[in-house]
Amino acid sequence: MIIIFPGAEYEKFQIKVHCKKKIKKFINIKNLLCKIGFSDYDLLASIIFKENPSKELLQRFAEQGYEIVHLPDNPYISG
């Protein structure tokens, strides 16, 4: 199952953003269903940053269990 949240690609990562709240609510409901055995874990959340995020932000993601993967520069657009 693929869930798409239209408009998420245009919003900055902030606490009070409406789209982020919807996504967070969906993840929490899905986690609850998995914990009580009504569903299997099958959710992948990924973020591709346009600019390098701060070390503090990466640390916050890591503390919440996210795996941070640094992709190599695209040689066709890197200068």
Backbone as a printed PyTorch tensor [residue, N CA C, xyz], in Angstrom:
tensor([[[  0.8460,  -1.1710,   0.0000],
         [  0.0000,   0.0000,   0.0000],
         [  0.8920,   1.2350,   0.0000]],

        [[  0.6090,   2.1380,  -0.9000],
         [  1.3690,   3.3860,  -0.9890],
         [  0.4520,   4.5290,  -0.5750]],

        [[  0.8990,   5.3000,   0.3870],
         [  0.1540,   6.4700,   0.8480],
         [  0.9380,   7.7060,   0.4260]],

        [[  0.2760,   8.5990,  -0.2680],
         [  0.9160,   9.8320,  -0.7120],
         [  0.2240,  10.9990,  -0.0200]],

        [[  1.0090,  11.9090,   0.5070],
         [  0.4930,  13.1050,   1.1520],
         [  0.7780,  14.2950,   0.2460]],

        [[ -0.1800,  14.6730,  -0.5890],
         [  0.0520,  15.7880,  -1.5210],
         [  0.4280,  17.0710,  -0.7840]],

        [[  1.4060,  17.7610,  -1.3070],
         [  1.8560,  19.0120,  -0.7200],
         [  3.0200,  18.8710,   0.2320]],

        [[  3.3240,  17.6440,   0.6590],
         [  4.4110,  17.4430,   1.6190],
         [  5.7530,  17.8650,   1.0430]],

        [[  5.9060,  17.7270,  -0.2580],
         [  7.1960,  18.0640,  -0.8640],
         [  7.4790,  19.5650,  -0.8590]],

        [[  6.4540,  20.3750,  -0.5990],
         [  6.6320,  21.8240,  -0.6210],
         [  6.7540,  22.4340,   0.7700]],

        [[  6.5680,  21.6360,   1.8120],
         [  6.5760,  22.1770,   3.1650],
         [  7.9230,  21.9820,   3.8400]],

        [[  8.3320,  22.9900,   4.5970],
         [  9.5530,  22.8740,   5.3760],
         [  9.2570,  22.0700,   6.6250]],

        [[ 10.2770,  21.3830,   7.1390],
         [ 10.1040,  20.5530,   8.3350],
         [  9.9890,  21.4500,   9.5540]],

        [[  8.7700,  21.6380,  10.0130],
         [  8.5030,  22.4430,  11.1930],
         [  7.4540,  21.7250,  12.0330]],

        [[  7.4060,  22.0380,  13.2970],
         [  6.5070,  21.3580,  14.2220],
         [  5.0360,  21.5960,  13.8890]],

        [[  4.6340,  22.8070,  13.5490],
         [  3.2240,  23.1460,  13.4210],
         [  2.6830,  23.0690,  11.9930]],

        [[  3.3810,  22.4480,  11.0820],
         [  2.9320,  22.3560,   9.6990],
         [  1.8130,  21.3190,   9.5970]],

        [[  0.7230,  21.6810,   8.9290],
         [ -0.4660,  20.8300,   8.8330],
         [ -0.1490,  19.4690,   8.2160]],

        [[  0.5740,  19.4520,   7.1140],
         [  0.8690,  18.1880,   6.4350],
         [  1.7100,  17.2760,   7.3210]],

        [[  2.6570,  17.8490,   8.0590],
         [  3.4860,  17.0430,   8.9590],
         [  2.6250,  16.4100,  10.0430]],

        [[  1.6430,  17.1550,  10.5370],
         [  0.7560,  16.6060,  11.5600],
         [ -0.0340,  15.4220,  11.0210]],

        [[ -0.5140,  15.5180,   9.7780],
         [ -1.2570,  14.4130,   9.1640],
         [ -0.3790,  13.1830,   9.0200]],

        [[  0.8500,  13.3840,   8.5630],
         [  1.7750,  12.2640,   8.3720],
         [  2.1050,  11.6290,   9.7140]],

        [[  2.3900,  12.4390,  10.7120],
         [  2.7320,  11.9410,  12.0540],
         [  1.5640,  11.1500,  12.6470]],

        [[  0.3340,  11.6460,  12.4560],
         [ -0.8500,  10.9480,  12.9540],
         [ -0.9900,   9.5830,  12.2710]],

        [[ -0.7840,   9.5390,  10.9700],
         [ -0.8700,   8.2850,  10.2330],
         [  0.1730,   7.2900,  10.7470]],

        [[  1.3960,   7.7510,  10.9500],
         [  2.4640,   6.8760,  11.4380],
         [  2.1280,   6.3450,  12.8270]],

        [[  1.6290,   7.2130,  13.7060],
         [  1.2770,   6.7750,  15.0610],
         [  0.1690,   5.7340,  15.0570]],

        [[ -0.8490,   5.9290,  14.2150],
         [ -1.9360,   4.9460,  14.1140],
         [ -1.4010,   3.6270,  13.5740]],

        [[ -0.5820,   3.7010,  12.5500],
         [  0.0020,   2.4830,  11.9650],
         [  0.8680,   1.7590,  12.9910]],

        [[  1.6840,   2.4810,  13.7530],
         [  2.5170,   1.8650,  14.7870],
         [  1.6640,   1.1730,  15.8410]],

        [[  0.5740,   1.8080,  16.2520],
         [ -0.3190,   1.2090,  17.2360],
         [ -0.9200,  -0.0940,  16.7090]],

        [[ -1.4110,  -0.0780,  15.4810],
         [ -1.9810,  -1.2910,  14.8830],
         [ -0.9480,  -2.4160,  14.8070]],

        [[  0.2910,  -2.0740,  14.5320],
         [  1.3540,  -3.0870,  14.4760],
         [  1.6680,  -3.6370,  15.8630]],

        [[  1.7300,  -2.7530,  16.8480],
         [  2.0690,  -3.1840,  18.2070],
         [  1.0260,  -4.1210,  18.8000]],

        [[ -0.2530,  -3.9080,  18.4620],
         [ -1.2900,  -4.7740,  19.0160],
         [ -1.6030,  -5.9620,  18.1140]],

        [[ -0.8750,  -6.0900,  17.0030],
         [ -0.9740,  -7.2850,  16.1770],
         [ -1.9960,  -7.2490,  15.0580]],

        [[ -2.6010,  -6.1090,  14.7750],
         [ -3.5870,  -6.0250,  13.6990],
         [ -2.9750,  -5.7370,  12.3350]],

        [[ -1.7160,  -5.4040,  12.3010],
         [ -1.0540,  -5.0760,  11.0460],
         [  0.4270,  -5.3920,  11.1620]],

        [[  1.0660,  -5.5180,  10.0130],
         [  2.5100,  -5.7260,   9.9770],
         [  3.2020,  -4.4010,   9.6750]],

        [[  4.4420,  -4.2800,  10.1400],
         [  5.2260,  -3.0940,   9.8170],
         [  5.5830,  -3.1440,   8.3330]],

        [[  5.1410,  -2.1400,   7.6060],
         [  5.4410,  -2.0980,   6.1740],
         [  5.5710,  -0.6650,   5.6840]],

        [[  5.9190,   0.2160,   6.5810],
         [  5.9630,   1.6300,   6.2570],
         [  7.4100,   2.0750,   6.1090]],

        [[  7.6870,   2.7390,   5.0330],
         [  9.0120,   3.3050,   4.7960],
         [  8.8600,   4.8160,   4.7170]],

        [[  9.5810,   5.5070,   5.5380],
         [  9.5950,   6.9660,   5.4900],
         [ 10.9770,   7.3940,   5.0280]],

        [[ 11.0240,   8.2200,   4.0110],
         [ 12.3250,   8.6810,   3.5320],
         [ 12.2700,  10.1790,   3.2790]],

        [[ 13.4120,  10.8050,   3.4890],
         [ 13.5500,  12.2400,   3.2770],
         [ 14.8140,  12.4490,   2.4560]],

        [[ 14.7020,  13.2160,   1.4120],
         [ 15.8700,  13.6110,   0.6350],
         [ 15.9830,  15.1170,   0.7760]],

        [[ 17.0460,  15.5570,   1.4240],
         [ 17.2430,  16.9780,   1.6750],
         [ 17.8250,  17.6570,   0.4450]],

        [[ 17.3210,  18.8410,   0.1380],
         [ 17.8680,  19.6350,  -0.9640],
         [ 19.1700,  20.3080,  -0.5460]],

        [[ 19.2660,  20.6290,   0.7380],
         [ 20.4740,  21.2340,   1.3040],
         [ 20.9110,  20.3750,   2.4780]],

        [[ 22.1780,  20.4440,   2.8420],
         [ 22.6640,  19.6520,   3.9690],
         [ 21.9680,  20.0700,   5.2510]],

        [[ 21.3580,  19.1100,   5.9570],
         [ 20.7020,  19.4420,   7.2240],
         [ 21.7350,  19.6690,   8.3260]],

        [[ 21.3110,  20.3230,   9.3860],
         [ 22.2160,  20.5780,  10.5070],
         [ 22.5160,  19.2640,  11.2390]],

        [[ 23.6240,  19.2550,  11.9520],
         [ 23.9820,  18.0710,  12.7430],
         [ 22.9400,  17.8070,  13.8200]],

        [[ 22.3550,  18.8780,  14.3640],
         [ 21.3270,  18.7260,  15.3910],
         [ 20.0990,  18.0000,  14.8460]],

        [[ 19.6820,  18.3580,  13.6280],
         [ 18.5230,  17.7060,  13.0210],
         [ 18.8140,  16.2350,  12.7390]],

        [[ 19.9900,  15.9490,  12.2210],
         [ 20.3620,  14.5510,  11.9670],
         [ 20.4110,  13.7580,  13.2660]],

        [[ 20.8870,  14.3870,  14.3270],
         [ 20.9430,  13.7350,  15.6380],
         [ 19.5420,  13.4170,  16.1450]],

        [[ 18.6050,  14.3440,  15.9580],
         [ 17.2150,  14.1240,  16.3840],
         [ 16.6070,  12.9390,  15.6390]],

        [[ 16.8510,  12.8640,  14.3400],
         [ 16.3430,  11.7290,  13.5650],
         [ 16.9640,  10.4240,  14.0550]],

        [[ 18.2670,  10.4300,  14.2880],
         [ 18.9610,   9.2240,  14.7490],
         [ 18.4280,   8.7680,  16.1050]],

        [[ 18.1620,   9.7070,  16.9910],
         [ 17.6300,   9.3760,  18.3150],
         [ 16.2540,   8.7370,  18.2340]],

        [[ 15.5070,   9.0570,  17.1850],
         [ 14.1700,   8.4890,  17.0070],
         [ 14.1890,   7.1980,  16.2000]],

        [[ 15.3890,   6.7020,  15.8950],
         [ 15.5070,   5.4050,  15.2350],
         [ 15.6380,   5.4400,  13.7240]],

        [[ 15.7430,   6.6300,  13.1530],
         [ 15.9040,   6.7170,  11.7090],
         [ 17.3310,   6.3460,  11.3160]],

        [[ 17.4690,   5.6940,  10.1960],
         [ 18.7890,   5.3820,   9.6540],
         [ 19.1570,   6.4980,   8.6850]],

        [[ 20.3060,   7.0990,   8.9000],
         [ 20.7660,   8.2030,   8.0600],
         [ 21.7020,   7.6330,   6.9970]],

        [[ 21.3560,   7.8540,   5.7330],
         [ 22.1710,   7.3800,   4.6160],
         [ 22.5980,   8.5910,   3.8120]],

        [[ 23.8890,   8.7800,   3.6880],
         [ 24.4240,   9.8880,   2.8900],
         [ 24.6610,   9.3780,   1.4740]],

        [[ 23.9430,   9.9320,   0.5160],
         [ 24.0760,   9.5240,  -0.8780],
         [ 25.2340,  10.2850,  -1.5250]],

        [[ 25.8940,   9.6530,  -2.4890],
         [ 26.9630,  10.3680,  -3.1810],
         [ 26.3900,  11.4780,  -4.0410]],

        [[ 27.2120,  12.4800,  -4.3040],
         [ 26.7900,  13.5760,  -5.1780],
         [ 26.4850,  13.0410,  -6.5640]],

        [[ 25.4950,  13.6330,  -7.1980],
         [ 25.1590,  13.2780,  -8.5730],
         [ 26.2020,  13.9220,  -9.4820]],

        [[ 26.9780,  13.1300, -10.2070],
         [ 28.0440,  13.7120, -11.0280],
         [ 27.5190,  14.5270, -12.2000]],

        [[ 26.2530,  14.3660, -12.5430],
         [ 25.6900,  15.1010, -13.6750],
         [ 25.2140,  16.4890, -13.2880]],

        [[ 25.0120,  16.7380, -11.9880],
         [ 24.5910,  18.0730, -11.5700],
         [ 25.5590,  18.7080, -10.5980]],

        [[ 26.5330,  17.9520, -10.0830],
         [ 27.4990,  18.4990,  -9.1390],
         [ 28.5740,  19.2620,  -9.9180]],

        [[ 29.0180,  20.3530,  -9.2790],
         [ 29.9860,  21.1760,  -9.9930],
         [ 31.3560,  20.9850,  -9.5720]]])
